[in-house]
């Protein structure tokens, strides 16, 4: 993870990575095409449902592994956010976690509500697709009321808002004040959730 810091040029992703690095995640990353990853997971006896999952990457909390079909930094950072923060978010939904972590999750929920109400119709097509995908995944998790699903919804919001370059770039230009404040707040609350020194808010 620390080696990745030397290769990332996007300042937004670099700032997020620095926060994640403070948590010293011991992460295993498996790369390959979809068929190679499916074969690897089946050989390890991993969850067959996730094995057939499509996309550029995913994180399996059961074996603490990130699987990447795409090797771009955005995908890796997105999945690293899941790897580093999902368990902490989930703890708060089952009544655990420190008071600071519970407060961070509560505030993140409010930010997610703001994000879900934002109008993305006037931004670029790439940003529209990213926002549509993010909202669809969040709503898919929110359709279930169990702790895991609620944690997954909030964690998707965190990952999309902090790691998606197209959405961040367009939102920074088009919806500047409100969205930049939102992104800065998510970064600060993620740092607080991880027990890092918080960003100024």
C-alpha positions as CSV (number, residue, x, y, z in Angstrom):
1,X,0.0,0.0,0.0
2,X,2.8,2.4,0.8
3,X,4.4,1.6,-2.5
4,X,1.2,2.7,-4.2
5,X,1.5,6.2,-2.8
6,X,4.5,6.8,-5.1
7,X,2.6,6.0,-8.2
8,X,-0.7,7.8,-7.7
9,X,-0.8,11.3,-9.3
10,X,-4.4,12.2,-8.6
11,X,-4.3,14.4,-5.4
12,X,-7.8,13.3,-4.2
13,X,-6.9,9.6,-4.4
14,X,-3.5,10.3,-2.8
15,X,-5.1,12.0,0.2
16,X,-7.5,9.1,0.7
17,X,-4.7,6.6,0.4
18,X,-2.6,8.4,3.0
19,X,-5.6,8.1,5.4
20,X,-6.0,4.4,4.6
21,X,-2.2,3.8,5.0
22,X,-2.4,5.1,8.6
23,X,-4.6,2.1,9.4
24,X,-1.8,-0.3,8.2
25,X,-4.1,-2.7,6.4
26,X,-2.7,-6.1,5.8
27,X,-4.4,-6.7,2.5
28,X,-4.1,-9.5,-0.1
29,X,-4.7,-8.4,-3.7
30,X,-5.4,-10.9,-6.5
31,X,-5.4,-9.7,-10.1
32,X,-6.3,-11.3,-13.4
33,X,-9.0,-11.5,-15.9
34,X,-12.5,-12.6,-14.9
35,X,-11.9,-16.2,-15.8
36,X,-8.6,-16.3,-13.9
37,X,-10.1,-14.8,-10.8
38,X,-13.1,-17.2,-10.9
39,X,-10.7,-20.2,-11.2
40,X,-8.5,-18.9,-8.3
41,X,-11.5,-18.4,-6.0
42,X,-13.1,-21.7,-6.9
43,X,-9.7,-23.4,-6.1
44,X,-9.8,-21.7,-2.7
45,X,-13.4,-22.8,-2.0
46,X,-14.5,-19.1,-1.9
47,X,-18.1,-18.0,-2.1
48,X,-19.4,-19.0,-5.5
49,X,-21.9,-16.1,-5.6
50,X,-19.1,-13.5,-5.4
51,X,-17.0,-15.6,-7.7
52,X,-19.4,-14.9,-10.6
53,X,-19.7,-11.2,-9.7
54,X,-19.0,-8.9,-12.7
55,X,-17.1,-5.6,-12.5
56,X,-13.7,-4.2,-12.4
57,X,-13.0,-5.4,-8.8
58,X,-14.5,-6.5,-5.5
59,X,-13.6,-7.1,-1.9
60,X,-14.5,-10.4,-0.2
61,X,-14.7,-9.7,3.6
62,X,-14.8,-13.5,4.3
63,X,-11.3,-14.1,3.1
64,X,-10.0,-10.5,3.4
65,X,-9.0,-10.3,-0.2
66,X,-9.4,-7.7,-2.9
67,X,-9.9,-9.1,-6.5
68,X,-9.1,-6.8,-9.4
69,X,-9.9,-7.2,-13.0
70,X,-8.9,-3.6,-13.7
71,X,-5.6,-2.5,-12.4
72,X,-6.4,1.2,-12.3
73,X,-5.8,3.2,-9.1
74,X,-9.5,4.2,-8.8
75,X,-10.7,0.6,-8.5
76,X,-8.0,-0.3,-6.1
77,X,-8.7,2.6,-3.8
78,X,-12.4,1.9,-3.9
79,X,-11.9,-1.7,-2.8
80,X,-9.3,-0.6,-0.2
81,X,-11.9,1.6,1.4
82,X,-14.2,-1.4,1.7
83,X,-11.3,-3.5,3.1
84,X,-10.2,-1.0,5.6
85,X,-13.5,0.4,6.8
86,X,-16.4,-2.1,6.3
87,X,-15.8,-4.1,9.5
88,X,-15.7,-0.8,11.5
89,X,-18.9,0.4,9.9
90,X,-20.6,-2.9,10.5
91,X,-19.7,-2.9,14.2
92,X,-21.7,0.2,14.7
93,X,-24.8,-1.3,13.1
94,X,-24.6,-4.2,15.6
95,X,-24.4,-1.9,18.6
96,X,-20.6,-1.9,19.0
97,X,-17.8,0.5,18.2
98,X,-16.6,3.5,20.1
99,X,-18.7,6.6,20.7
100,X,-16.5,8.5,18.2
101,X,-17.1,5.7,15.6
102,X,-20.8,5.7,16.2
103,X,-20.9,9.5,15.8
104,X,-18.9,9.3,12.6
105,X,-21.3,6.7,11.1
106,X,-24.3,8.8,12.1
107,X,-22.8,11.8,10.3
108,X,-21.9,9.8,7.3
109,X,-25.5,8.6,7.1
110,X,-26.6,12.2,6.8
111,X,-24.0,12.9,4.1
112,X,-25.2,9.9,2.2
113,X,-28.8,11.2,2.4
114,X,-27.6,14.5,0.9
115,X,-25.7,12.6,-1.9
116,X,-28.8,10.5,-2.8
117,X,-30.8,13.7,-3.3
118,X,-28.3,15.5,-5.5
119,X,-29.2,16.2,-9.1
120,X,-26.5,14.9,-11.5
121,X,-28.4,15.6,-14.7
122,X,-26.1,18.5,-15.8
123,X,-22.7,16.9,-15.3
124,X,-20.7,14.8,-17.8
125,X,-21.9,11.4,-19.0
126,X,-19.1,9.7,-17.1
127,X,-20.1,11.4,-13.9
128,X,-23.7,10.6,-14.5
129,X,-22.9,6.9,-15.0
130,X,-20.8,6.9,-11.8
131,X,-23.5,8.6,-9.7
132,X,-26.2,6.3,-11.2
133,X,-24.2,3.2,-10.4
134,X,-23.4,4.4,-6.9
135,X,-27.0,5.2,-6.1
136,X,-28.2,1.9,-7.5
137,X,-25.8,0.0,-5.3
138,X,-26.7,2.0,-2.2
139,X,-30.4,1.5,-2.8
140,X,-29.9,-2.2,-3.5
141,X,-28.4,-2.6,0.0
142,X,-30.9,-0.3,1.6
143,X,-33.7,-2.6,0.4
144,X,-32.7,-4.9,3.2
145,X,-32.9,-3.8,6.8
146,X,-30.3,-6.1,8.4
147,X,-27.1,-4.7,9.9
148,X,-24.8,-6.1,7.1
149,X,-26.9,-4.5,4.3
150,X,-27.1,-1.1,6.1
151,X,-23.3,-1.1,6.6
152,X,-22.8,-2.1,3.0
153,X,-24.9,0.8,1.8
154,X,-23.0,3.3,3.8
155,X,-19.7,1.8,2.8
156,X,-20.6,2.0,-0.9
157,X,-21.3,5.7,-0.4
158,X,-17.9,6.2,1.2
159,X,-16.1,4.3,-1.5
160,X,-17.8,6.0,-4.4
161,X,-17.6,9.5,-3.1
162,X,-13.9,9.2,-2.3
163,X,-12.5,7.0,-5.1
164,X,-14.4,7.8,-8.3
165,X,-12.3,10.2,-10.3
166,X,-14.9,11.1,-13.0
167,X,-17.5,11.9,-10.4
168,X,-15.1,13.8,-8.2
169,X,-13.7,15.9,-11.1
170,X,-17.0,16.8,-12.5
171,X,-18.6,17.5,-9.1
172,X,-15.7,19.7,-8.2
173,X,-16.2,21.8,-11.2
174,X,-20.0,21.8,-11.4
175,X,-21.4,21.5,-8.0
176,X,-18.3,22.8,-6.3
177,X,-19.2,24.2,-2.9
178,X,-21.7,21.6,-1.7
179,X,-20.0,18.5,-3.1
180,X,-16.5,19.5,-2.1
181,X,-17.7,20.1,1.4
182,X,-19.3,16.7,1.3
183,X,-16.2,14.9,0.1
184,X,-14.0,16.7,2.6
185,X,-16.4,15.7,5.4
186,X,-16.4,12.0,4.3
187,X,-12.6,12.0,4.3
188,X,-12.6,13.5,7.8
189,X,-15.2,11.1,9.1
190,X,-13.4,8.1,7.6
191,X,-10.2,9.2,9.3
192,X,-12.1,9.4,12.6
193,X,-13.7,6.0,12.0
194,X,-10.2,4.6,11.6
195,X,-8.9,6.3,14.7
196,X,-6.6,8.5,12.7
197,X,-6.0,12.2,13.3
198,X,-9.0,13.8,11.9
199,X,-9.0,16.3,9.0
200,X,-10.3,19.7,9.8
201,X,-14.0,20.0,9.1
